[in-house]
Amino acid sequence: MQVTTEQKKTIVAALLERRQNFDGSDHQYAKQMDINYSVFSRIKNSNNNYEGLLRPGQWVNLARELDVEISERKWNMARTDVFNMIEGDVLFCKDYAKAMICVDDCGIGKTFTGKYLSRTLKNCFYVDASQAKTKQQFIRLMAKTIGVDDKDKYVKVKANIKYALKMLPSPIIIIDEAGDLEYMAFLELKELWNATDKACGWYMMGADGLRKKIETGIQNKKVGYAELFSRYSEKFASIVPADRTEKINFYKKLITDVLSVNMTNKAKLNEIVKRCLANDNDGQIGGLRRAESLLILNQGN
């Protein structure tokens, strides 16, 4: 895939903007972005001349890492009720070095919000646990995410994560898809919390699988689960109502809020919202992923 000069400018602008939200060194930041430090220095001082600095694949990887949309389609941020709840919880955890768990329906914008906050809040890091299920993968991904050498011996990598997080001012780690973590990886969260107590905030996100994992672990008296749940405020934060009527109204507002800032012509807004709210074969209400798909199908709007 070829990346145009204009696209490279957009990627570099996002790269330098996010740098302002990280209090670590340029070396650490370059490691986060998986680029050579000397290349990062040249990018900063290139005056829009980026030829030969990165291969096309590296530009694409950098765009993905920064959540930069280099295709024509862009998904704009909407300040939904879900966004506001998660943002409030994350800011609380960040400011007071606390930990919380958000467990709620799929497709309501949890992941989008977590990624957005990691781009816009200082020293806020997003880790997708679905991409690193084992303890080795998880710890090394976390190391890379915060700018620590992830290629060293496992014990040293973990020790450096603890040290780095204690050195940064008010860091916050957002762990998405936490229910995908294997048992031994899940236990590492307790160790990391203990090592960074009063120095780092933690926010775990997932769906029913995460709730079930924790509740089953506690019921079966499996080592670590009760202790971890206690450290994460001993409750599951959620926003989607249980009552069917209230739930439909919630989804109607959520989908309308998001589509309203992503449609240039809103003539079919109500039609798309109605189709999203239609039950599927399992009686489930469609969320934002269905809304996005329907929006793409109606790009002529």
LOVEX-188549 format. One record per residue (C-alpha): chain; residue number from 1; x, y, z; residue in three letters. Coordinates in steps of 0.25 Angstrom, whole numbers, padded with zeros to 4 digits, m for minus. Example, Ala and Ser with C-alpha at 12.3 -4.5 7.8 and 13.67 -1.06 7.14 Angstrom:
<nodes>
<node mol="A" seq="1" x="0049" y="m0018" z="0031" type="ALA"/>
<node mol="A" seq="2" x="0055" y="m0004" z="0029" type="SER"/>
</nodes>
This chain:
<nodes>
<node mol="A" seq="1" x="0000" y="0000" z="0000" type="MET"/>
<node mol="A" seq="2" x="0005" y="0014" z="m0004" type="GLN"/>
<node mol="A" seq="3" x="0004" y="0025" z="0006" type="VAL"/>
<node mol="A" seq="4" x="0003" y="0039" z="0000" type="THR"/>
<node mol="A" seq="5" x="0011" y="0051" z="0005" type="THR"/>
<node mol="A" seq="6" x="m0002" y="0057" z="0010" type="GLU"/>
<node mol="A" seq="7" x="m0005" y="0044" z="0018" type="GLN"/>
<node mol="A" seq="8" x="0009" y="0044" z="0024" type="LYS"/>
<node mol="A" seq="9" x="0007" y="0059" z="0028" type="LYS"/>
<node mol="A" seq="10" x="m0006" y="0055" z="0035" type="THR"/>
<node mol="A" seq="11" x="0002" y="0043" z="0042" type="ILE"/>
<node mol="A" seq="12" x="0013" y="0051" z="0046" type="VAL"/>
<node mol="A" seq="13" x="0004" y="0062" z="0052" type="ALA"/>
<node mol="A" seq="14" x="m0003" y="0051" z="0060" type="ALA"/>
<node mol="A" seq="15" x="0011" y="0045" z="0064" type="LEU"/>
<node mol="A" seq="16" x="0016" y="0059" z="0070" type="LEU"/>
<node mol="A" seq="17" x="0002" y="0062" z="0076" type="GLU"/>
<node mol="A" seq="18" x="0002" y="0050" z="0084" type="ARG"/>
<node mol="A" seq="19" x="0017" y="0052" z="0088" type="ARG"/>
<node mol="A" seq="20" x="0012" y="0064" z="0096" type="GLN"/>
<node mol="A" seq="21" x="0003" y="0054" z="0105" type="ASN"/>
<node mol="A" seq="22" x="0015" y="0046" z="0109" type="PHE"/>
<node mol="A" seq="23" x="0025" y="0050" z="0120" type="ASP"/>
<node mol="A" seq="24" x="0035" y="0040" z="0117" type="GLY"/>
<node mol="A" seq="25" x="0047" y="0042" z="0108" type="SER"/>
<node mol="A" seq="26" x="0048" y="0042" z="0092" type="ASP"/>
<node mol="A" seq="27" x="0055" y="0029" z="0093" type="HIS"/>
<node mol="A" seq="28" x="0043" y="0023" z="0101" type="GLN"/>
<node mol="A" seq="29" x="0033" y="0029" z="0091" type="TYR"/>
<node mol="A" seq="30" x="0040" y="0024" z="0079" type="ALA"/>
<node mol="A" seq="31" x="0040" y="0010" z="0085" type="LYS"/>
<node mol="A" seq="32" x="0025" y="0012" z="0087" type="GLN"/>
<node mol="A" seq="33" x="0023" y="0015" z="0073" type="MET"/>
<node mol="A" seq="34" x="0032" y="0004" z="0068" type="ASP"/>
<node mol="A" seq="35" x="0041" y="0013" z="0061" type="ILE"/>
<node mol="A" seq="36" x="0056" y="0016" z="0062" type="ASN"/>
<node mol="A" seq="37" x="0060" y="0027" z="0071" type="TYR"/>
<node mol="A" seq="38" x="0069" y="0034" z="0060" type="SER"/>
<node mol="A" seq="39" x="0057" y="0032" z="0050" type="VAL"/>
<node mol="A" seq="40" x="0048" y="0039" z="0060" type="PHE"/>
<node mol="A" seq="41" x="0058" y="0051" z="0062" type="SER"/>
<node mol="A" seq="42" x="0059" y="0052" z="0047" type="ARG"/>
<node mol="A" seq="43" x="0044" y="0052" z="0046" type="ILE"/>
<node mol="A" seq="44" x="0043" y="0063" z="0056" type="LYS"/>
<node mol="A" seq="45" x="0052" y="0072" z="0048" type="ASN"/>
<node mol="A" seq="46" x="0049" y="0068" z="0034" type="SER"/>
<node mol="A" seq="47" x="0041" y="0080" z="0030" type="ASN"/>
<node mol="A" seq="48" x="0031" y="0071" z="0023" type="ASN"/>
<node mol="A" seq="49" x="0041" y="0064" z="0015" type="ASN"/>
<node mol="A" seq="50" x="0039" y="0049" z="0020" type="TYR"/>
<node mol="A" seq="51" x="0044" y="0042" z="0007" type="GLU"/>
<node mol="A" seq="52" x="0052" y="0030" z="0011" type="GLY"/>
<node mol="A" seq="53" x="0050" y="0031" z="0026" type="LEU"/>
<node mol="A" seq="54" x="0040" y="0019" z="0027" type="LEU"/>
<node mol="A" seq="55" x="0036" y="0008" z="0018" type="ARG"/>
<node mol="A" seq="56" x="0021" y="0009" z="0013" type="PRO"/>
<node mol="A" seq="57" x="0018" y="m0003" z="0023" type="GLY"/>
<node mol="A" seq="58" x="0024" y="0005" z="0034" type="GLN"/>
<node mol="A" seq="59" x="0015" y="0017" z="0031" type="TRP"/>
<node mol="A" seq="60" x="0003" y="0008" z="0031" type="VAL"/>
<node mol="A" seq="61" x="0007" y="0002" z="0044" type="ASN"/>
<node mol="A" seq="62" x="0009" y="0016" z="0050" type="LEU"/>
<node mol="A" seq="63" x="m0004" y="0020" z="0045" type="ALA"/>
<node mol="A" seq="64" x="m0011" y="0008" z="0052" type="ARG"/>
<node mol="A" seq="65" x="m0003" y="0010" z="0065" type="GLU"/>
<node mol="A" seq="66" x="m0008" y="0025" z="0065" type="LEU"/>
<node mol="A" seq="67" x="m0022" y="0022" z="0060" type="ASP"/>
<node mol="A" seq="68" x="m0021" y="0031" z="0048" type="VAL"/>
<node mol="A" seq="69" x="m0031" y="0028" z="0037" type="GLU"/>
<node mol="A" seq="70" x="m0023" y="0029" z="0024" type="ILE"/>
<node mol="A" seq="71" x="m0035" y="0024" z="0016" type="SER"/>
<node mol="A" seq="72" x="m0046" y="0034" z="0012" type="GLU"/>
<node mol="A" seq="73" x="m0056" y="0029" z="0022" type="ARG"/>
<node mol="A" seq="74" x="m0054" y="0035" z="0036" type="LYS"/>
<node mol="A" seq="75" x="m0062" y="0031" z="0049" type="TRP"/>
<node mol="A" seq="76" x="m0064" y="0044" z="0057" type="ASN"/>
<node mol="A" seq="77" x="m0064" y="0045" z="0072" type="MET"/>
<node mol="A" seq="78" x="m0078" y="0047" z="0078" type="ALA"/>
<node mol="A" seq="79" x="m0079" y="0050" z="0093" type="ARG"/>
<node mol="A" seq="80" x="m0089" y="0039" z="0096" type="THR"/>
<node mol="A" seq="81" x="m0094" y="0035" z="0110" type="ASP"/>
<node mol="A" seq="82" x="m0084" y="0023" z="0109" type="VAL"/>
<node mol="A" seq="83" x="m0072" y="0032" z="0106" type="PHE"/>
<node mol="A" seq="84" x="m0076" y="0042" z="0117" type="ASN"/>
<node mol="A" seq="85" x="m0077" y="0030" z="0127" type="MET"/>
<node mol="A" seq="86" x="m0064" y="0024" z="0123" type="ILE"/>
<node mol="A" seq="87" x="m0056" y="0037" z="0122" type="GLU"/>
<node mol="A" seq="88" x="m0061" y="0041" z="0136" type="GLY"/>
<node mol="A" seq="89" x="m0057" y="0027" z="0142" type="ASP"/>
<node mol="A" seq="90" x="m0043" y="0028" z="0135" type="VAL"/>
<node mol="A" seq="91" x="m0040" y="0042" z="0140" type="LEU"/>
<node mol="A" seq="92" x="m0044" y="0038" z="0154" type="PHE"/>
<node mol="A" seq="93" x="m0035" y="0026" z="0153" type="CYS"/>
<node mol="A" seq="94" x="m0024" y="0034" z="0147" type="LYS"/>
<node mol="A" seq="95" x="m0025" y="0046" z="0157" type="ASP"/>
<node mol="A" seq="96" x="m0026" y="0037" z="0170" type="TYR"/>
<node mol="A" seq="97" x="m0018" y="0025" z="0165" type="ALA"/>
<node mol="A" seq="98" x="m0030" y="0016" z="0167" type="LYS"/>
<node mol="A" seq="99" x="m0035" y="0004" z="0159" type="ALA"/>
<node mol="A" seq="100" x="m0048" y="0000" z="0153" type="MET"/>
<node mol="A" seq="101" x="m0055" y="m0010" z="0144" type="ILE"/>
<node mol="A" seq="102" x="m0065" y="m0006" z="0133" type="CYS"/>
<node mol="A" seq="103" x="m0074" y="m0018" z="0128" type="VAL"/>
<node mol="A" seq="104" x="m0085" y="m0015" z="0118" type="ASP"/>
<node mol="A" seq="105" x="m0091" y="m0019" z="0105" type="ASP"/>
<node mol="A" seq="106" x="m0082" y="m0020" z="0092" type="CYS"/>
<node mol="A" seq="107" x="m0083" y="m0010" z="0082" type="GLY"/>
<node mol="A" seq="108" x="m0086" y="0002" z="0091" type="ILE"/>
<node mol="A" seq="109" x="m0073" y="0010" z="0088" type="GLY"/>
<node mol="A" seq="110" x="m0064" y="0005" z="0100" type="LYS"/>
<node mol="A" seq="111" x="m0052" y="0002" z="0091" type="THR"/>
<node mol="A" seq="112" x="m0054" y="0014" z="0083" type="PHE"/>
<node mol="A" seq="113" x="m0054" y="0023" z="0096" type="THR"/>
<node mol="A" seq="114" x="m0042" y="0015" z="0102" type="GLY"/>
<node mol="A" seq="115" x="m0034" y="0018" z="0089" type="LYS"/>
<node mol="A" seq="116" x="m0038" y="0032" z="0088" type="TYR"/>
<node mol="A" seq="117" x="m0034" y="0035" z="0103" type="LEU"/>
<node mol="A" seq="118" x="m0021" y="0029" z="0101" type="SER"/>
<node mol="A" seq="119" x="m0018" y="0039" z="0089" type="ARG"/>
<node mol="A" seq="120" x="m0023" y="0051" z="0097" type="THR"/>
<node mol="A" seq="121" x="m0020" y="0049" z="0112" type="LEU"/>
<node mol="A" seq="122" x="m0006" y="0051" z="0117" type="LYS"/>
<node mol="A" seq="123" x="0001" y="0038" z="0121" type="ASN"/>
<node mol="A" seq="124" x="m0011" y="0029" z="0117" type="CYS"/>
<node mol="A" seq="125" x="m0008" y="0016" z="0111" type="PHE"/>
<node mol="A" seq="126" x="m0018" y="0006" z="0104" type="TYR"/>
<node mol="A" seq="127" x="m0015" y="m0009" z="0103" type="VAL"/>
<node mol="A" seq="128" x="m0023" y="m0018" z="0095" type="ASP"/>
<node mol="A" seq="129" x="m0023" y="m0031" z="0103" type="ALA"/>
<node mol="A" seq="130" x="m0029" y="m0039" z="0092" type="SER"/>
<node mol="A" seq="131" x="m0016" y="m0038" z="0084" type="GLN"/>
<node mol="A" seq="132" x="m0007" y="m0043" z="0096" type="ALA"/>
<node mol="A" seq="133" x="m0014" y="m0054" z="0104" type="LYS"/>
<node mol="A" seq="134" x="m0003" y="m0061" z="0110" type="THR"/>
<node mol="A" seq="135" x="0005" y="m0054" z="0122" type="LYS"/>
<node mol="A" seq="136" x="0018" y="m0053" z="0113" type="GLN"/>
<node mol="A" seq="137" x="0010" y="m0046" z="0102" type="GLN"/>
<node mol="A" seq="138" x="0002" y="m0037" z="0111" type="PHE"/>
<node mol="A" seq="139" x="0014" y="m0032" z="0119" type="ILE"/>
<node mol="A" seq="140" x="0023" y="m0030" z="0106" type="ARG"/>
<node mol="A" seq="141" x="0011" y="m0023" z="0100" type="LEU"/>
<node mol="A" seq="142" x="0009" y="m0014" z="0112" type="MET"/>
<node mol="A" seq="143" x="0024" y="m0011" z="0112" type="ALA"/>
<node mol="A" seq="144" x="0024" y="m0007" z="0097" type="LYS"/>
<node mol="A" seq="145" x="0012" y="0002" z="0100" type="THR"/>
<node mol="A" seq="146" x="0018" y="0010" z="0111" type="ILE"/>
<node mol="A" seq="147" x="0032" y="0011" z="0104" type="GLY"/>
<node mol="A" seq="148" x="0039" y="0000" z="0112" type="VAL"/>
<node mol="A" seq="149" x="0049" y="m0010" z="0105" type="ASP"/>
<node mol="A" seq="150" x="0040" y="m0022" z="0102" type="ASP"/>
<node mol="A" seq="151" x="0051" y="m0031" z="0097" type="LYS"/>
<node mol="A" seq="152" x="0059" y="m0033" z="0110" type="ASP"/>
<node mol="A" seq="153" x="0057" y="m0044" z="0119" type="LYS"/>
<node mol="A" seq="154" x="0043" y="m0046" z="0124" type="TYR"/>
<node mol="A" seq="155" x="0046" y="m0043" z="0139" type="VAL"/>
<node mol="A" seq="156" x="0054" y="m0030" z="0135" type="LYS"/>
<node mol="A" seq="157" x="0043" y="m0025" z="0126" type="VAL"/>
<node mol="A" seq="158" x="0033" y="m0026" z="0137" type="LYS"/>
<node mol="A" seq="159" x="0042" y="m0019" z="0147" type="ALA"/>
<node mol="A" seq="160" x="0044" y="m0008" z="0137" type="ASN"/>
<node mol="A" seq="161" x="0029" y="m0007" z="0135" type="ILE"/>
<node mol="A" seq="162" x="0027" y="m0005" z="0150" type="LYS"/>
<node mol="A" seq="163" x="0038" y="0005" z="0150" type="TYR"/>
<node mol="A" seq="164" x="0034" y="0013" z="0138" type="ALA"/>
<node mol="A" seq="165" x="0020" y="0014" z="0143" type="LEU"/>
<node mol="A" seq="166" x="0024" y="0020" z="0157" type="LYS"/>
<node mol="A" seq="167" x="0033" y="0030" z="0150" type="MET"/>
<node mol="A" seq="168" x="0022" y="0036" z="0141" type="LEU"/>
<node mol="A" seq="169" x="0013" y="0046" z="0147" type="PRO"/>
<node mol="A" seq="170" x="m0001" y="0041" z="0149" type="SER"/>
<node mol="A" seq="171" x="m0001" y="0030" z="0138" type="PRO"/>
<node mol="A" seq="172" x="m0014" y="0021" z="0135" type="ILE"/>
<node mol="A" seq="173" x="m0014" y="0008" z="0128" type="ILE"/>
<node mol="A" seq="174" x="m0027" y="0004" z="0120" type="ILE"/>
<node mol="A" seq="175" x="m0028" y="m0011" z="0118" type="ILE"/>
<node mol="A" seq="176" x="m0038" y="m0014" z="0108" type="ASP"/>
<node mol="A" seq="177" x="m0044" y="m0028" z="0105" type="GLU"/>
<node mol="A" seq="178" x="m0038" y="m0032" z="0119" type="ALA"/>
<node mol="A" seq="179" x="m0047" y="m0045" z="0119" type="GLY"/>
<node mol="A" seq="180" x="m0038" y="m0051" z="0108" type="ASP"/>
<node mol="A" seq="181" x="m0026" y="m0052" z="0117" type="LEU"/>
<node mol="A" seq="182" x="m0022" y="m0066" z="0121" type="GLU"/>
<node mol="A" seq="183" x="m0021" y="m0069" z="0136" type="TYR"/>
<node mol="A" seq="184" x="m0007" y="m0066" z="0138" type="MET"/>
<node mol="A" seq="185" x="m0007" y="m0053" z="0130" type="ALA"/>
<node mol="A" seq="186" x="m0019" y="m0049" z="0139" type="PHE"/>
<node mol="A" seq="187" x="m0011" y="m0051" z="0152" type="LEU"/>
<node mol="A" seq="188" x="0000" y="m0042" z="0147" type="GLU"/>
<node mol="A" seq="189" x="m0010" y="m0030" z="0148" type="LEU"/>
<node mol="A" seq="190" x="m0010" y="m0032" z="0163" type="LYS"/>
<node mol="A" seq="191" x="0005" y="m0032" z="0164" type="GLU"/>
<node mol="A" seq="192" x="0005" y="m0019" z="0155" type="LEU"/>
<node mol="A" seq="193" x="m0005" y="m0013" z="0164" type="TRP"/>
<node mol="A" seq="194" x="0002" y="m0016" z="0177" type="ASN"/>
<node mol="A" seq="195" x="0015" y="m0010" z="0171" type="ALA"/>
<node mol="A" seq="196" x="0009" y="0003" z="0166" type="THR"/>
<node mol="A" seq="197" x="m0001" y="0005" z="0178" type="ASP"/>
<node mol="A" seq="198" x="m0004" y="0020" z="0179" type="LYS"/>
<node mol="A" seq="199" x="0005" y="0023" z="0167" type="ALA"/>
<node mol="A" seq="200" x="m0003" y="0018" z="0155" type="CYS"/>
<node mol="A" seq="201" x="m0018" y="0017" z="0151" type="GLY"/>
<node mol="A" seq="202" x="m0024" y="0004" z="0145" type="TRP"/>
<node mol="A" seq="203" x="m0036" y="0003" z="0137" type="TYR"/>
<node mol="A" seq="204" x="m0041" y="m0011" z="0132" type="MET"/>
<node mol="A" seq="205" x="m0052" y="m0012" z="0121" type="MET"/>
<node mol="A" seq="206" x="m0059" y="m0024" z="0115" type="GLY"/>
<node mol="A" seq="207" x="m0073" y="m0031" z="0113" type="ALA"/>
<node mol="A" seq="208" x="m0080" y="m0042" z="0120" type="ASP"/>
<node mol="A" seq="209" x="m0068" y="m0051" z="0118" type="GLY"/>
<node mol="A" seq="210" x="m0060" y="m0043" z="0128" type="LEU"/>
<node mol="A" seq="211" x="m0071" y="m0042" z="0138" type="ARG"/>
<node mol="A" seq="212" x="m0073" y="m0057" z="0137" type="LYS"/>
<node mol="A" seq="213" x="m0058" y="m0060" z="0138" type="LYS"/>
<node mol="A" seq="214" x="m0057" y="m0052" z="0151" type="ILE"/>
<node mol="A" seq="215" x="m0069" y="m0056" z="0158" type="GLU"/>
<node mol="A" seq="216" x="m0066" y="m0071" z="0155" type="THR"/>
<node mol="A" seq="217" x="m0052" y="m0069" z="0160" type="GLY"/>
<node mol="A" seq="218" x="m0057" y="m0064" z="0173" type="ILE"/>
<node mol="A" seq="219" x="m0068" y="m0074" z="0174" type="GLN"/>
<node mol="A" seq="220" x="m0058" y="m0085" z="0172" type="ASN"/>
<node mol="A" seq="221" x="m0048" y="m0079" z="0182" type="LYS"/>
<node mol="A" seq="222" x="m0037" y="m0078" z="0170" type="LYS"/>
<node mol="A" seq="223" x="m0025" y="m0071" z="0175" type="VAL"/>
<node mol="A" seq="224" x="m0024" y="m0057" z="0171" type="GLY"/>
<node mol="A" seq="225" x="m0038" y="m0053" z="0167" type="TYR"/>
<node mol="A" seq="226" x="m0044" y="m0048" z="0180" type="ALA"/>
<node mol="A" seq="227" x="m0032" y="m0040" z="0183" type="GLU"/>
<node mol="A" seq="228" x="m0032" y="m0034" z="0169" type="LEU"/>
<node mol="A" seq="229" x="m0046" y="m0031" z="0170" type="PHE"/>
<node mol="A" seq="230" x="m0044" y="m0024" z="0183" type="SER"/>
<node mol="A" seq="231" x="m0033" y="m0015" z="0177" type="ARG"/>
<node mol="A" seq="232" x="m0042" y="m0012" z="0165" type="TYR"/>
<node mol="A" seq="233" x="m0053" y="m0005" z="0175" type="SER"/>
<node mol="A" seq="234" x="m0061" y="m0018" z="0177" type="GLU"/>
<node mol="A" seq="235" x="m0071" y="m0014" z="0166" type="LYS"/>
<node mol="A" seq="236" x="m0074" y="m0015" z="0152" type="PHE"/>
<node mol="A" seq="237" x="m0078" y="m0001" z="0145" type="ALA"/>
<node mol="A" seq="238" x="m0088" y="m0002" z="0134" type="SER"/>
<node mol="A" seq="239" x="m0098" y="0008" z="0128" type="ILE"/>
<node mol="A" seq="240" x="m0107" y="0000" z="0119" type="VAL"/>
<node mol="A" seq="241" x="m0121" y="m0002" z="0126" type="PRO"/>
<node mol="A" seq="242" x="m0126" y="m0016" z="0129" type="ALA"/>
<node mol="A" seq="243" x="m0141" y="m0012" z="0126" type="ASP"/>
<node mol="A" seq="244" x="m0144" y="m0015" z="0112" type="ARG"/>
<node mol="A" seq="245" x="m0152" y="m0002" z="0109" type="THR"/>
<node mol="A" seq="246" x="m0141" y="0006" z="0116" type="GLU"/>
<node mol="A" seq="247" x="m0130" y="m0002" z="0108" type="LYS"/>
<node mol="A" seq="248" x="m0137" y="0001" z="0095" type="ILE"/>
<node mol="A" seq="249" x="m0137" y="0016" z="0098" type="ASN"/>
<node mol="A" seq="250" x="m0123" y="0016" z="0102" type="PHE"/>
<node mol="A" seq="251" x="m0118" y="0010" z="0089" type="TYR"/>
<node mol="A" seq="252" x="m0127" y="0019" z="0081" type="LYS"/>
<node mol="A" seq="253" x="m0120" y="0031" z="0088" type="LYS"/>
<node mol="A" seq="254" x="m0107" y="0025" z="0087" type="LEU"/>
<node mol="A" seq="255" x="m0108" y="0022" z="0072" type="ILE"/>
<node mol="A" seq="256" x="m0114" y="0035" z="0068" type="THR"/>
<node mol="A" seq="257" x="m0103" y="0042" z="0076" type="ASP"/>
<node mol="A" seq="258" x="m0092" y="0035" z="0068" type="VAL"/>
<node mol="A" seq="259" x="m0099" y="0035" z="0054" type="LEU"/>
<node mol="A" seq="260" x="m0102" y="0050" z="0055" type="SER"/>
<node mol="A" seq="261" x="m0088" y="0054" z="0055" type="VAL"/>
<node mol="A" seq="262" x="m0084" y="0044" z="0044" type="ASN"/>
<node mol="A" seq="263" x="m0095" y="0047" z="0034" type="MET"/>
<node mol="A" seq="264" x="m0094" y="0059" z="0024" type="THR"/>
<node mol="A" seq="265" x="m0108" y="0057" z="0020" type="ASN"/>
<node mol="A" seq="266" x="m0117" y="0052" z="0031" type="LYS"/>
<node mol="A" seq="267" x="m0130" y="0049" z="0023" type="ALA"/>
<node mol="A" seq="268" x="m0128" y="0034" z="0026" type="LYS"/>
<node mol="A" seq="269" x="m0124" y="0036" z="0040" type="LEU"/>
<node mol="A" seq="270" x="m0137" y="0031" z="0046" type="ASN"/>
<node mol="A" seq="271" x="m0138" y="0019" z="0037" type="GLU"/>
<node mol="A" seq="272" x="m0124" y="0014" z="0040" type="ILE"/>
<node mol="A" seq="273" x="m0126" y="0016" z="0055" type="VAL"/>
<node mol="A" seq="274" x="m0139" y="0008" z="0054" type="LYS"/>
<node mol="A" seq="275" x="m0132" y="m0003" z="0046" type="ARG"/>
<node mol="A" seq="276" x="m0121" y="m0004" z="0057" type="CYS"/>
<node mol="A" seq="277" x="m0132" y="m0005" z="0068" type="LEU"/>
<node mol="A" seq="278" x="m0138" y="m0017" z="0061" type="ALA"/>
<node mol="A" seq="279" x="m0136" y="m0030" z="0068" type="ASN"/>
<node mol="A" seq="280" x="m0127" y="m0041" z="0062" type="ASP"/>
<node mol="A" seq="281" x="m0129" y="m0056" z="0063" type="ASN"/>
<node mol="A" seq="282" x="m0124" y="m0056" z="0077" type="ASP"/>
<node mol="A" seq="283" x="m0133" y="m0044" z="0081" type="GLY"/>
<node mol="A" seq="284" x="m0121" y="m0035" z="0083" type="GLN"/>
<node mol="A" seq="285" x="m0122" y="m0020" z="0079" type="ILE"/>
<node mol="A" seq="286" x="m0111" y="m0015" z="0069" type="GLY"/>
<node mol="A" seq="287" x="m0101" y="m0006" z="0074" type="GLY"/>
<node mol="A" seq="288" x="m0091" y="0003" z="0068" type="LEU"/>
<node mol="A" seq="289" x="m0084" y="m0007" z="0059" type="ARG"/>
<node mol="A" seq="290" x="m0097" y="m0010" z="0052" type="ARG"/>
<node mol="A" seq="291" x="m0099" y="0005" z="0051" type="ALA"/>
<node mol="A" seq="292" x="m0086" y="0007" z="0045" type="GLU"/>
<node mol="A" seq="293" x="m0088" y="m0004" z="0035" type="SER"/>
<node mol="A" seq="294" x="m0102" y="0002" z="0031" type="LEU"/>
<node mol="A" seq="295" x="m0096" y="0015" z="0030" type="LEU"/>
<node mol="A" seq="296" x="m0086" y="0010" z="0020" type="ILE"/>
<node mol="A" seq="297" x="m0097" y="0003" z="0012" type="LEU"/>
<node mol="A" seq="298" x="m0104" y="0017" z="0011" type="ASN"/>
<node mol="A" seq="299" x="m0091" y="0025" z="0007" type="GLN"/>
<node mol="A" seq="300" x="m0099" y="0032" z="m0003" type="GLY"/>
<node mol="A" seq="301" x="m0107" y="0040" z="0008" type="ASN"/>
</nodes>
